[in-house]
Amino acid sequence: MRKLSFLQKQIFHLIFQIINLLNNKRKMWNLAIPMIEWLAYKAIVDKADPVDWGGKREREDKFYILFNLLRVAFKAYNCGSPAVRDRMVNLFIHGLLVGNKEKMERFYEQYGMTPPAFITISPEGRCNLQCKDCYAGSLPKGLPHLSARVVEQILQEKYDKWGSWFTVISGGEPFMWNDNGIDIIEIARRHPEQYFLVYTNGTFINEYTANRLAEVGNITPAISVEGFEKETDERRGRGVHKRILTAFENLRNAGVPFGISLTATANNAEMLLSDEMINYYFDQHGVLYAWIFQYMPIGRGVDVSLQVPPFIRKKMWEREQQLLREKRIFIADFWNGGTFTSGCIAGGRSRGYLYIDWNGNIYPCVFVPYWKDNINELFSQGKTLTDALFSDLFKGIREWQKSYSYMRPPDCRGNEIRPCFFRDHHQQAHNLILKTEANPGYPSAKEALHNTDYYNAMIKYDEEIAQVLDPIWKTLYIENRETIAKT
């Protein structure tokens, strides 16, 4: 459980009060940012408990990712529709800084763990595009989808019982989902207490959809691109990039904050973080944030060689640190960014997450395609989403997280810049999945579990990545954990 000291709580509340005072005074926000930043640095880097927050370099990483996210919220407020501005201050920033501590504490008293912070739901498996190597690309046609009733029950439970105000929507293509006239935007309207990040290909965001998003105010689309026009169209289809630029324009005009989602492979990893790429999307097209997903060999046409090579992954980490600390933009890479989250967040970890697909299967992670429980079955039995947290699969992952890095003293933590349970520590993942007899989510996941060549290639990758990244962890995060100067 990441605890806040009394002083930290007071500082975060003070920051939120300052932001409240600035509500509807947009011209003063930029003047207040240095003071807010100083207070946040004090709360996280100078005053945080090392057992909960890590050594000084790790606390600095947490400070930069958090404050860069606050900068995104400030920009979204300044450029947003009236509903977006209201949701930014009264929901997003409040949730980020204050949260719902009482519900979380009640959960901890009952279950002995802090609840997950959010969930990812894919209510719809269908997509209008056929992108090469997509993890959803191995799925059969004629897929089921989650009912609106089940989606709303999930959202209500996680908010009421976990105090979770943030939800990620993935797919398939989320804007294709519709259950008896209820779509994703209507779901967001019905749940104004929650904020939604929607991963989308962007092709359905016309002027009408953008205006609806502006009216609800609690959705931000993250639109998938593969690079510039050439790279995006090669993977997603001819003309898709132009449709994405139109979606950007519609969102800007409506006052809806948006970002991009990037899939890094052996072929494009360095380009995705280039100055040209950052300037093109952030400066020219108004993108506010970027999520990087390093290629995971689990979908259609599994190709382990497409993983970002270890030496390129090291260069990515160095560049990402530069963008966070010097450029001050929000760019998150789950595989290189374990210091932001104290390691792997899968398996319903405290302050972590879980994933539910269109069949209702409940996975520890979007990229760990093995499950033990189904939300439709749990609800039909009078059980809850919380019951899924205590399967042997989920508990096994959380036990590994604690043995590796989570909540351990700074000098005893495993390398959090190779945090991924499934890829960076594949042997442990493989053994646990077999031991718990978890169900594969689709045919390629079943094949991967018993394919010797695949297993050996993943183990080889893990050994190589450890050789490249462990010296960084030892030098910057262990040996110098209390001597890193403020950047």
N, C-alpha and C positions, 0 to 999 in steps of 0.2 A: 504494500500500500504506500503510494507516494504521499508522505505527510507534509502538511504545511505548518510551519511554526506559527506562533501567535503573531510575531512581527511580520512574517511573510503575508499572512492573511490581511493584516492591517494595511500593508503596502499595496496589495492587489485591490483591496477595497478603495483605497485612496486613488489609485489609477482610474478605477471605474467611476468614481465620483467626479474626477476631473473631466473625464470623457462625457459624463452626463451634463456637466455644466457647459460643455462646448456644443451640445446638441443644438442644431440650427444656427450655429455660428461657424460656418465652414471656413471663413477666412482666418480664424484663429487657430485652427487645428495644427497647421505647420509650425506655428510658434510654440505650441505646447509639446510637440513631439520630443524635443531634446530632454525636457523634464520628465516626461513619461518614460523615456528610454533609460534615463538615469535611475529612476525608481525601480524599473524592471530589472536592471542589472544588479542593483542592491539586493533585491528579493531573491534572485535566482543564483547569481554567481557568488555574492558575498555572504548571504545568510542561509543558503540551503544546506540541509543535512547531507553529507557525502554518502552515507549508506543508502539514502533514498534517491539522491540526485546524481551521484557519481563524483569523481574527482573534478578539479577545477576546469580542466580542458573540456570535460564532458558537460559540466554545467554551463560553460561558455557556449557550447554547441546548442544546448537547450535554450539558452537566452536568445541566440541569434535566430533560431527557427521560430520561436514564439513571437519575438518582436517583429520579425519580418512578416509574420502572419497578421499581426496587429496593423502593420503598415498597409497590407492588402485591404484590411477592413476599413482603414481610414480612406484609402483611395476609392473603394466601393461606395462609401458614404458620400464622398464629394461628387461622384459622377452618377449616383444612383437615383432611381425613381423615388417618390415619397415613401412607398412601401418598403423599398430596399433600404432606405435610410433608417426607417423605424426598426426594421429587423436587424440591421447591423448593430445598432446601439443596444436595443432592448433584448436581443436574443443572442446574436453571435458573440459580441464582445463580452456581454455578461456571462455567457456560458464558458467562454475561454478563460476569463479571469476569476470568476466567482463559482460558477457551476452550481449544482444542486447537492451540497454537502450533506444535508440531513438524510436524504434518501440513500446516498452512498454509505453513510455511517450505519443506517438501519440494516442495509444489506450486509455490511461487514459483520455486524453483531450476530446476524442470523446464520451466515454461511462461512464466516472466517476468511473472507477475501473481499477486496473491493471489486465491484462489478465491472464488466467491460465498459469502455467509454462509448463505443458505437458499434453498429453492425453494417455490413454490406448486404444488400438484397438485390437479386436479379429476378424481378417478377416475370420477365419475358425472355425466352431463349431465342426467339426469332430475330433476324437482322436483315435489312434490305441490302447489305453489302456482303461480299464473300472474301474477306481479307485473308491472305496467305498466313499460315501459322497461328491464327487466332486460337486461343484456348477453347473458345466456344465452337470452333470450326469442325471439331470431330463429332458434333452432335447430330442425331438424326433429324429429319424434317417432321412436321406435324407435332411439335412439342406441346406439352401442356403449359399452362401459366398459372401463377398464383392468383387466387381470387382477391378481390378488393377487401373482402371481409377478413381474410387471413392476414393480409398486409397491414390493415388497420389494427388488428389484434396484436400483431408483433410490435408495431410502433407504440401502441398504448402501454403494453407491458414493459417495454424497455424504458419508457419515460417514467411510468408510475413506480416501478420496482427498482430500476437501476439508476434513475436520475439522468438517463442518457438523452441528450437533446440533439445529437448529431446523427445523421443517417446518410450512408452512401448508397446510391442506386446505380447498378450496372446492368449488364445484359449478356447477350443480345443487345438490341437497341431499345433503351427504355421508353423512348417516345412512341414506339409501336404498341406498347402495352395499353390495353383498354379492357376493362371488365364491366360490362353493362353500363357503359357511358362514363365510367370513372377511370381517369387516366392519372399519370404522375402529377400533373399540375393540380388537378382536383384533390389528390391525396395531400399535397402540400398545403392547399387552402384549408383542408379539414384539420390539419395539424400545425397550427401557427406557432405552437410551442417548440417546434423542432426545425432544424436547418438541414437542407438537403444538398448534397453534392452529387450531380448526375453525370456519369461518364457516358458520352454520346458521340456518334460520328458526325453530328451537326447537320445532317442533310434534311432534317425535319423542322429546323428552326427558321421558319418564315416570319414575316412581320407580325402575323396574327399570334403565333406561338410566343414570339419575343414579348409582345405586349401583355399576353397572359402571364408570362413569367414576371414581368415588371409589376403587375397588379398584386401577385401574391407576395413577392419580395423575399421569400425564404428558400430560393433555389439558385444555385450557381452551376451552370454547365461547364464541364471540362471536356473540351472537344479534341478528339484524337487526330494527331498529325504524325507523319513519319519523317518530317524534314520540310523541305520546300515543296513546290508543286510537283516536280519530277518524282521525288521519293514517295510522296503521299499517293499520287495517282498510280504509281507502279504497284503499290501494295493494296490500295483501296478501290481503284477503278478510275478510268479516265473521266476527267471533269469533276471529281470529288473535291479537289482542293479549291476550285472556284466556288463551289457550293459552300464550302467552309468559310471562305472570305465573305460571302454574302451573309452567312449566319453571324459572323463577327459584326458586320455592319448593322444588322438588325438588332443585335443585343446592345451595341453601343448607343444606337438611336433611342432604344427603349429604356436605357439606364439600368441594365442588368449586368452584374459583375460576372466575368467568365475567365476561364483559364484553358490550358492545353494539357493533354495527356500524351506522353511520348513512350514508345517502345524502343528500348536500346538493344541493339544486336551487335554482333561482331563487325557488321558492315557499316553501321551508321553512328556508333556511340560517340565518337569524337565530334562529329558534325553537329549532333544535337546540342552540344554545349558550347559551340563556337560563338564568337562575338557576332558574326553575321546572323546566326539563328536567333540569338537573344535579342538583338536589335530589331530584327524583322518582326518578330511576334510581340515583344513587349513594347517597343517604342513606336513602331509603325501601325500596329493593329490593336493596341490597347489591351493585350493579355495581361492579367494581374498575377498569375501564378502558374507553375508548371509541376506536374507529377511525372516522375520517370519510373517506368516499369521495365526492369531488365528482363530480357527474354528468358522465359522458363520453358524448357523442353518437355511439355506435357500435352500439347494439343495435336491437331491434325498434322501429319508429316513431321513427326518429332525429329529434330536435328540438334543433337547436343553441341555440335560445332558452332551453332549460331549464338551460343552464350557469349557474353562479353568476355574476351580473354583476360586473364589475370592482370597483365601489365597495362592493358587499356582500362580495366576497372580501377586500377590505382590512379591513372591519369584522370579518370572521371571524378574520383574522390577529391583529388587535389583541386580540380576545376570547380567542383560543387562547393567546396569550402571557400574558394575565392569569391564565387558569386554570392554566397550567403554573407560573408564577412566584409567584403569590399563593395560589391555592387548593391548589397542589401535588398536582394529580391528573394521571394519565396520560391524555392525549388527543392522538392523533396524526392529522395531516392531511397525507397525502403531497404534496398540491399546494402547500400553504402552508408545509410543514415541511421544505423541502430543506436548511435549516441543520442539522437534526438528523443528516442522512446525507451531508453534503457534496454535495448535488445529486441528480440522477436516479440511481436504483439499478438501472435496467433493463439488459437486454442481457447478463446474467451478469457485471456489473461486479464488480471487487474489492470484497468486503464487500457486494455487492448481491444480485440474485436473478434467476431466470427462472421461466417458467410452463409447465406441461405440462397439456394438457386430456385429456378422456376418449377422444379419438381417438389420443392419443400425440403430437400436434403440439406442438412446442416453440417457445414464443413469447418474445420479449424481455420482455414484461410482460403482465399480465392485461388491460390496457387498450390494448395495441398488438396488434391481432388479425391479425398477419401472421407467417408462419413459413417456415423453410427445411428443418428436419430433423424427423424423427418418431422417437420413442424406440423404438417397436416395430421399425422398420426398422433403426435403429442397432444394437440388440441382436441382431437376426437376422443382421446382417453381422459380428458379433463386435466391434463398436465400443462406445463408452461414451458416457455422458451428457456427459462432458468434451469429446468431439469436437464437440458442438453449440455449444460456446462460441466456436468459431473459424469459424463461417459468416461470409460477407461481411456479412450483416445485423447480426449481433451485434458483429462487429469495427467496423463502421461506426458503430454507436451508441456504443460505448466511445470511439472516436476523437472523436466529437462531444462527449461528456462531458468528455474531457480538454481539448479546445479551449475549452470554455465555462467550466468551473469546477473540475472534479475535480482535486485535487492541484496546483492553481495557487497562487502566493503570494496572500495575502489581498487585496491591492489590485489584483490582476489577475483576480479571480473574477467571473464573470457572476452575475446576480441569482439567488440560490438560494431566494428565496421565490416565484419562478415557474420551477421546475426542470423541469417535465414536458416530455419530449422530444416527445411526440405532440400535446399540446394547447397548451402555452405556446410551442412552437417548431415549429408545424405544417409550415411550409414545408420545414425541414430534414428532418423525418420523412417527409413526402410524397415529397420528391426521393429520399431513400435507399431507400424501399420500392420506388419505380419502378425505380431504378438496379439494385437487387439482384434484381428480379423475384420478390420474396417472394410467397408464396401467401396469399390472403385466407382467414381461418379460417371465414367463413360469408358468405352472400350480401350482407348489408348492408355488410360490410367491403369487398367488391369494388365495390359500388355507390358507396360513399363515396370510394373511390380515384379514381374517374373523374367525380365529380359536381362541376361547376364551382361551383354555388351553395354546396354544402357547403364546398368548399375556400376560397372567398372569405369565407364567414362565419367560418371558423376563423382565417383570416389577420387579419380585422378584429378578432376577439376578442383575438388576440395583441398587436396594436398598442395596443388600449385597455388591456389589463392591464399592459403595459409602462409606459404613461403614469402609471398609478395606483400601481404597486408599486416602480418603479425609484427614485423619490425616497426611499422608506423604506430601501432597500438602500444607497443612496449615503450617506445621513445617518447611519444607525445602524451599518452594517457596514463601510463603507469609510473615511469621514472620521473616525469616532470609534472605530475598531476597537481601539485600545489604551487608551481613556480611559473606557469604560463602567464605572461603579462597580458593585460587587456589590449585587444586589437584596436 
